[in-house]
């Protein structure tokens, strides 16, 4: 027997634990911690004067100041208190509404399926940003109305996804066996079908998280989201666009949005590998 065969077995890292997934988890954890603790450790109040107007980055103001002399670094960190909760609320409501309607459409079929799917088709026929703009403009500016608009835009995605899962799983042998044994429709749906439908929903919701943050920032960028002086990333980028050569005004919120979108895309890829190894 060789010495190599007697050596201790090596530790094999799980295939999903790649550098991008770990990086995404670290970034997401940073923003969650920032959301919970930002008011304790930021150097300046995000709505108060912190220096001269349009001051470039210095040791006192790491990302400079804006048109009103407010600290851009502090405002960029405080922006997560608007973007992260709204993304969580939109994802939760969209998944709930879409999953319920999609499950009913896929399992009941017939007229119920036709009505729900035609509503889905009509909603998805509009570009998401235009539909969100129209709904928000009709309700009025504000983060709450922007969240309602984004739920209207996003629920059809999960309804269609859940319907496809239900249609595929209800034809499996264990479902037919449950029906043959006398199980009622509700028991078959909730016990034998829905528990097997959630993997793609969870993966899709994780990857959509960053897109919702981006859409919320887009609505604020055009004046349909957060109302000043609330520190919000899209609104800060809009201000930076007005003062284009003061690049630091938009740099902080832009990097924050970029980091969140990348983080949740990386996490979505990792979850897909965990929940559906065949996708590799």
C-alpha positions in Angstrom: 0.0 0.0 0.0 1.4 3.4 -1.0 1.9 6.3 1.3 -0.5 8.3 -0.8 -3.3 5.9 -0.1 -2.8 6.2 3.7 -2.9 10.0 3.7 -6.0 11.7 5.2 -8.8 12.4 2.8 -8.9 15.9 1.5 -11.8 18.2 2.2 -13.9 18.9 -0.9 -15.7 22.1 -1.0 -19.3 21.8 -2.2 -19.7 22.6 -5.9 -22.0 25.5 -5.2 -19.6 27.2 -2.8 -17.7 29.1 -5.5 -16.1 32.4 -5.2 -19.0 34.4 -6.8 -21.6 32.8 -4.4 -19.4 33.5 -1.4 -18.8 37.1 -2.6 -22.6 37.6 -3.1 -23.4 36.3 0.3 -20.8 38.6 1.9 -22.2 41.7 0.0 -25.8 40.8 0.8 -24.9 40.4 4.5 -23.1 43.7 4.5 -26.2 45.5 3.3 -28.5 43.7 5.7 -26.2 44.7 8.6 -26.0 48.2 7.2 -29.8 48.4 7.1 -30.1 47.5 10.7 -27.2 49.5 12.1 -26.6 52.4 9.8 -28.0 55.1 12.1 -25.4 54.2 14.7 -22.1 54.6 12.8 -22.5 56.8 9.8 -20.3 59.9 10.1 -23.1 62.4 9.2 -26.8 62.9 9.3 -28.0 62.2 5.7 -30.3 65.3 5.6 -28.0 67.8 7.4 -25.2 70.1 6.2 -21.8 68.2 6.3 -19.5 70.6 4.4 -19.2 73.0 1.5 -21.5 72.5 -1.5 -20.0 70.3 -4.2 -16.9 69.5 -2.2 -14.9 66.6 -3.9 -14.0 63.5 -1.9 -11.8 64.3 1.1 -10.9 62.6 4.4 -13.8 64.4 6.1 -16.3 63.5 3.3 -15.2 60.2 1.7 -17.5 60.7 -1.3 -17.8 64.4 -1.3 -20.9 66.5 -0.8 -23.9 67.2 -3.0 -25.6 70.5 -4.1 -26.8 71.1 -0.5 -23.6 70.2 1.2 -24.8 66.8 2.5 -22.4 63.9 2.8 -22.8 61.6 -0.2 -21.2 58.6 1.6 -23.7 58.8 4.5 -26.6 59.3 2.1 -25.5 56.3 0.0 -25.5 54.1 3.1 -28.8 55.4 4.3 -30.3 54.6 0.9 -30.4 51.0 1.7 -33.2 51.8 4.3 -35.4 52.6 1.3 -34.4 50.1 -1.3 -34.0 46.9 0.7 -37.4 46.9 2.5 -39.2 47.9 -0.7 -37.6 45.0 -2.6 -38.5 42.5 0.2 -42.1 43.7 0.3 -42.5 43.6 -3.5 -40.9 40.1 -3.8 -43.1 38.8 -1.0 -46.3 40.2 -2.4 -45.5 39.2 -6.0 -44.6 35.7 -5.0 -47.7 35.3 -2.8 -50.2 36.6 -5.4 -48.5 34.9 -8.3 -48.1 31.6 -6.6 -51.7 31.4 -5.5 -53.1 32.4 -8.9 -50.7 30.2 -10.8 -51.5 27.2 -8.7 -55.2 27.7 -9.1 -54.8 28.1 -12.9 -52.6 25.0 -13.3 -54.6 22.7 -11.0 -58.2 23.7 -11.8 -57.7 24.5 -15.5 -60.7 25.4 -17.7 -62.3 28.8 -17.3 -60.2 29.7 -14.2 -57.0 29.0 -16.2 -58.2 31.1 -19.1 -59.1 34.1 -17.0 -55.9 34.1 -15.0 -53.6 33.5 -18.0 -55.2 36.1 -20.1 -54.6 38.6 -17.3 -51.0 37.5 -17.2 -50.6 37.9 -20.9 -52.1 41.4 -20.9 -49.8 42.5 -18.0 -46.7 41.0 -19.6 -47.4 42.6 -22.9 -46.3 45.9 -21.5 -42.6 46.7 -20.9 -42.1 46.5 -17.1 -40.7 50.0 -16.7 -43.5 51.6 -18.8 -46.2 49.8 -16.9 -44.6 50.7 -13.5 -44.4 54.3 -14.6 -48.0 54.4 -15.7 -49.3 52.9 -12.5 -47.1 55.1 -10.2 -48.0 58.2 -12.1 -51.7 57.4 -11.7 -51.4 56.8 -8.0 -49.0 59.6 -7.3 -45.2 59.8 -6.4 -44.0 57.9 -3.4 -42.3 54.7 -2.4 -45.6 53.0 -1.3 -47.2 53.7 -4.7 -44.0 52.6 -6.5 -44.1 49.3 -4.5 -47.8 48.7 -5.6 -46.8 49.4 -9.2 -43.9 46.9 -9.0 -46.1 44.2 -7.5 -48.5 44.7 -10.4 -45.6 44.3 -12.8 -44.0 41.3 -11.1 -46.8 38.9 -10.0 -47.5 37.5 -13.5 -44.0 36.2 -13.7 -44.5 34.0 -10.7 -48.1 33.1 -11.7 -46.8 31.7 -15.0 -43.9 29.9 -13.4 -46.1 28.3 -10.7 -48.6 27.2 -13.3 -46.0 25.5 -15.3 -44.7 23.7 -12.2 -48.2 22.5 -11.2 -49.0 21.3 -14.7 -45.8 19.2 -14.8 -46.1 17.8 -11.3 -49.7 16.9 -11.3 -49.0 14.3 -14.0 -46.6 12.3 -11.8 -47.3 8.9 -10.4 -47.5 9.9 -6.8 -50.2 12.5 -7.6 -52.2 9.9 -9.5 -51.8 7.5 -6.6 -53.1 10.1 -4.2 -56.1 10.8 -6.4 -56.8 7.0 -6.7 -56.6 6.6 -3.0 -59.4 9.1 -2.5 -57.5 12.2 -1.5 -59.5 15.4 -2.1 -58.4 18.2 -4.5 -57.2 20.5 -1.7 -55.1 17.7 -0.1 -53.6 16.7 -3.4 -52.7 20.3 -4.2 -51.3 21.3 -0.9 -49.6 18.1 0.2 -48.5 16.4 -3.1 -48.0 19.2 -5.6 -47.1 22.5 -4.1 -44.2 21.3 -1.9 -42.4 20.3 -5.1 -43.0 23.6 -6.9 -41.0 26.0 -4.8 -37.4 25.5 -6.0 -37.6 27.5 -9.2 -39.8 30.1 -7.4 -37.1 30.7 -4.8 -34.3 30.9 -7.3 -36.2 33.3 -9.5 -37.2 35.5 -6.5 -33.6 35.7 -5.4 -32.4 36.7 -8.8 -35.3 39.2 -9.2 -34.4 40.9 -5.9 -31.7 43.1 -7.5 -33.9 43.9 -10.5 -36.5 45.2 -8.2 -34.0 47.4 -6.5 -32.9 48.7 -9.9 -36.6 49.3 -11.0 -37.3 51.2 -7.7 -34.2 53.4 -8.4 -35.4 54.0 -11.9 -38.8 55.2 -10.7 -37.1 57.5 -8.2 -34.7 58.7 -10.9 -37.6 60.1 -13.0 -39.3 61.6 -9.9 -42.0 58.9 -9.2 -40.4 57.2 -6.2 -38.9 58.6 -3.0 -39.8 62.2 -2.2 -36.9 64.6 -1.2 -35.1 64.9 1.1 -35.3 61.2 1.7 -31.9 59.6 0.8 -32.7 57.2 -2.0 -30.3 55.8 -4.6 -32.3 56.6 -7.8 -33.0 60.1 -6.6 -29.3 60.7 -5.8 -28.3 59.4 -9.3 -30.8 61.8 -10.8 -29.2 64.7 -8.9 -25.8 63.5 -10.1 -27.0 63.6 -13.7 -27.9 67.3 -13.2 -24.4 68.0 -12.1 -22.6 65.6 -14.4 -19.0 66.8 -13.8 -19.4 66.3 -10.0 -19.0 62.6 -10.6 -18.9 61.7 -6.9 -22.6 62.5 -6.3 -23.8 59.6 -8.4 -20.8 57.3 -7.7 -21.9 56.2 -4.3 -25.5 55.2 -5.1 -24.5 53.7 -8.4 -21.9 51.4 -6.8 -24.5 50.5 -4.1 -27.1 49.4 -6.7 -24.4 47.6 -8.7 -23.3 45.6 -5.6 -26.8 44.5 -4.7 -27.7 43.4 -8.2 -24.5 41.4 -8.5 -24.8 39.9 -5.0 -28.3 38.5 -5.5 -27.5 37.3 -9.0 -24.6 35.3 -7.5 -26.8 34.0 -4.7 -29.5 33.0 -7.2 -26.9 31.0 -9.2 -25.8 29.3 -6.0 -29.3 28.5 -4.9 -30.1 27.0 -8.4 -27.2 24.6 -8.0 -28.3 23.6 -4.5 -32.0 23.2 -5.3 -31.7 21.8 -8.8 -28.3 20.0 -9.4 -29.5 18.9 -12.8 -29.3 22.5 -14.0 -25.5 22.2 -14.1 
